[in-house]
Amino acid sequence: MSEDTWTVAEAKAKFSEVIDMAQNAGPQTITRNGHSAVVVVSALEWERKTKRNGNLAEFFAASPLRGSKLNVVRAKDTPRKVDL
């Protein structure tokens, strides 16, 4: 295995080392039956990847389509009937 890939057995036996490697060398892949199963990343990396940048209003305000006078025609269909 490469230095950033571990089998489940190796990862269990050397869990502290897996954590240290994730913090210092980057994401660590754990395989099960020869296939990638999970990736261990540092908390800092996780926070960086999952941090929300702005909100929906800011996203739309920054859209390149803003001010393009795009005309969206919506169907005026009635809701479908549902038998209960």
LUMZA-196448 format. One record per residue (C-alpha): x, y, z; residue number from 0. Coordinates in pm, 1 decimal, decimal comma. Layout:
% LUMZA-196448
<site><xx>X</xx><yy>Y</yy><zz>Z</zz><nr>NUM</nr></site>
...
***
This chain:
% LUMZA-196448
<site><xx>0,0</xx><yy>0,0</yy><zz>0,0</zz><nr>0</nr></site>
<site><xx>112,2</xx><yy>357,2</yy><zz>-53,0</zz><nr>1</nr></site>
<site><xx>190,0</xx><yy>571,1</yy><zz>249,8</zz><nr>2</nr></site>
<site><xx>-152,1</xx><yy>739,9</yy><zz>238,8</zz><nr>3</nr></site>
<site><xx>-353,5</xx><yy>417,7</yy><zz>198,1</zz><nr>4</nr></site>
<site><xx>-427,2</xx><yy>169,4</yy><zz>474,9</zz><nr>5</nr></site>
<site><xx>-619,6</xx><yy>-154,3</yy><zz>501,6</zz><nr>6</nr></site>
<site><xx>-881,6</xx><yy>-170,7</yy><zz>776,7</zz><nr>7</nr></site>
<site><xx>-654,9</xx><yy>-401,7</yy><zz>977,3</zz><nr>8</nr></site>
<site><xx>-356,4</xx><yy>-164,4</yy><zz>945,0</zz><nr>9</nr></site>
<site><xx>-568,6</xx><yy>138,8</yy><zz>1033,9</zz><nr>10</nr></site>
<site><xx>-707,6</xx><yy>-34,3</yy><zz>1343,8</zz><nr>11</nr></site>
<site><xx>-362,2</xx><yy>-139,7</yy><zz>1458,6</zz><nr>12</nr></site>
<site><xx>-205,4</xx><yy>201,1</yy><zz>1392,6</zz><nr>13</nr></site>
<site><xx>-498,4</xx><yy>437,8</yy><zz>1443,7</zz><nr>14</nr></site>
<site><xx>-287,7</xx><yy>704,7</yy><zz>1616,3</zz><nr>15</nr></site>
<site><xx>-47,1</xx><yy>699,1</yy><zz>1324,1</zz><nr>16</nr></site>
<site><xx>-336,8</xx><yy>732,1</yy><zz>1076,7</zz><nr>17</nr></site>
<site><xx>-455,2</xx><yy>1041,3</yy><zz>1268,1</zz><nr>18</nr></site>
<site><xx>-103,6</xx><yy>1189,8</yy><zz>1277,8</zz><nr>19</nr></site>
<site><xx>-61,6</xx><yy>1131,3</yy><zz>903,9</zz><nr>20</nr></site>
<site><xx>-400,0</xx><yy>1290,5</yy><zz>828,6</zz><nr>21</nr></site>
<site><xx>-298,9</xx><yy>1597,3</yy><zz>1028,1</zz><nr>22</nr></site>
<site><xx>52,7</xx><yy>1627,4</yy><zz>887,5</zz><nr>23</nr></site>
<site><xx>55,4</xx><yy>1466,3</yy><zz>542,5</zz><nr>24</nr></site>
<site><xx>-303,4</xx><yy>1498,8</yy><zz>422,6</zz><nr>25</nr></site>
<site><xx>-603,0</xx><yy>1269,6</yy><zz>371,8</zz><nr>26</nr></site>
<site><xx>-557,0</xx><yy>900,9</yy><zz>449,7</zz><nr>27</nr></site>
<site><xx>-758,6</xx><yy>639,0</yy><zz>258,8</zz><nr>28</nr></site>
<site><xx>-873,6</xx><yy>322,2</yy><zz>431,7</zz><nr>29</nr></site>
<site><xx>-960,7</xx><yy>27,0</yy><zz>210,3</zz><nr>30</nr></site>
<site><xx>-1188,5</xx><yy>-269,5</yy><zz>270,3</zz><nr>31</nr></site>
<site><xx>-1158,6</xx><yy>-577,5</yy><zz>51,0</zz><nr>32</nr></site>
<site><xx>-924,2</xx><yy>-389,4</yy><zz>-182,4</zz><nr>33</nr></site>
<site><xx>-1163,7</xx><yy>-99,1</yy><zz>-244,8</zz><nr>34</nr></site>
<site><xx>-1155,6</xx><yy>252,3</yy><zz>-101,0</zz><nr>35</nr></site>
<site><xx>-1399,0</xx><yy>264,8</yy><zz>191,3</zz><nr>36</nr></site>
<site><xx>-1335,5</xx><yy>589,1</yy><zz>381,0</zz><nr>37</nr></site>
<site><xx>-1098,1</xx><yy>883,9</yy><zz>394,6</zz><nr>38</nr></site>
<site><xx>-966,1</xx><yy>1024,2</yy><zz>722,2</zz><nr>39</nr></site>
<site><xx>-895,4</xx><yy>1398,3</yy><zz>714,2</zz><nr>40</nr></site>
<site><xx>-783,1</xx><yy>1641,3</yy><zz>981,6</zz><nr>41</nr></site>
<site><xx>-1049,0</xx><yy>1849,6</yy><zz>1157,2</zz><nr>42</nr></site>
<site><xx>-890,3</xx><yy>2163,5</yy><zz>1010,3</zz><nr>43</nr></site>
<site><xx>-922,3</xx><yy>2024,6</yy><zz>655,8</zz><nr>44</nr></site>
<site><xx>-1282,5</xx><yy>1916,1</yy><zz>721,1</zz><nr>45</nr></site>
<site><xx>-1378,3</xx><yy>2262,8</yy><zz>846,8</zz><nr>46</nr></site>
<site><xx>-1211,7</xx><yy>2423,6</yy><zz>545,1</zz><nr>47</nr></site>
<site><xx>-1394,9</xx><yy>2197,6</yy><zz>298,1</zz><nr>48</nr></site>
<site><xx>-1737,6</xx><yy>2225,7</yy><zz>463,2</zz><nr>49</nr></site>
<site><xx>-1734,9</xx><yy>2597,5</yy><zz>543,8</zz><nr>50</nr></site>
<site><xx>-2022,6</xx><yy>2782,2</yy><zz>381,1</zz><nr>51</nr></site>
<site><xx>-1914,6</xx><yy>3081,8</yy><zz>178,5</zz><nr>52</nr></site>
<site><xx>-2189,0</xx><yy>3342,5</yy><zz>188,4</zz><nr>53</nr></site>
<site><xx>-2561,5</xx><yy>3283,1</yy><zz>172,5</zz><nr>54</nr></site>
<site><xx>-2816,6</xx><yy>3221,9</yy><zz>-101,5</zz><nr>55</nr></site>
<site><xx>-2895,3</xx><yy>3591,8</yy><zz>-146,2</zz><nr>56</nr></site>
<site><xx>-2524,7</xx><yy>3670,3</yy><zz>-196,8</zz><nr>57</nr></site>
<site><xx>-2495,8</xx><yy>3382,5</yy><zz>-444,1</zz><nr>58</nr></site>
<site><xx>-2779,8</xx><yy>3518,2</yy><zz>-657,5</zz><nr>59</nr></site>
<site><xx>-2652,8</xx><yy>3876,2</yy><zz>-625,8</zz><nr>60</nr></site>
<site><xx>-2315,4</xx><yy>3765,9</yy><zz>-766,9</zz><nr>61</nr></site>
<site><xx>-2469,9</xx><yy>3566,2</yy><zz>-1053,3</zz><nr>62</nr></site>
<site><xx>-2345,6</xx><yy>3656,9</yy><zz>-1401,1</zz><nr>63</nr></site>
<site><xx>-2711,7</xx><yy>3635,8</yy><zz>-1512,1</zz><nr>64</nr></site>
<site><xx>-2810,6</xx><yy>3922,7</yy><zz>-1283,3</zz><nr>65</nr></site>
<site><xx>-2932,7</xx><yy>4209,9</yy><zz>-1497,3</zz><nr>66</nr></site>
<site><xx>-2948,2</xx><yy>3992,8</yy><zz>-1809,6</zz><nr>67</nr></site>
<site><xx>-3324,9</xx><yy>4048,1</yy><zz>-1836,5</zz><nr>68</nr></site>
<site><xx>-3373,5</xx><yy>3673,1</yy><zz>-1857,9</zz><nr>69</nr></site>
<site><xx>-3748,2</xx><yy>3610,2</yy><zz>-1887,0</zz><nr>70</nr></site>
<site><xx>-3861,2</xx><yy>3287,4</yy><zz>-1722,4</zz><nr>71</nr></site>
<site><xx>-4209,5</xx><yy>3173,2</yy><zz>-1817,2</zz><nr>72</nr></site>
<site><xx>-4371,3</xx><yy>2951,8</yy><zz>-1558,3</zz><nr>73</nr></site>
<site><xx>-4645,6</xx><yy>2700,8</yy><zz>-1629,2</zz><nr>74</nr></site>
<site><xx>-4975,8</xx><yy>2789,9</yy><zz>-1465,8</zz><nr>75</nr></site>
<site><xx>-5081,9</xx><yy>2427,8</yy><zz>-1416,6</zz><nr>76</nr></site>
<site><xx>-5295,2</xx><yy>2335,5</yy><zz>-1121,0</zz><nr>77</nr></site>
<site><xx>-5166,8</xx><yy>2083,2</yy><zz>-868,6</zz><nr>78</nr></site>
<site><xx>-5234,7</xx><yy>1720,5</yy><zz>-952,1</zz><nr>79</nr></site>
<site><xx>-5510,1</xx><yy>1539,3</yy><zz>-766,8</zz><nr>80</nr></site>
<site><xx>-5405,9</xx><yy>1283,1</yy><zz>-509,1</zz><nr>81</nr></site>
<site><xx>-5639,4</xx><yy>1012,2</yy><zz>-384,2</zz><nr>82</nr></site>
<site><xx>-5606,1</xx><yy>949,9</yy><zz>-15,1</zz><nr>83</nr></site>
***
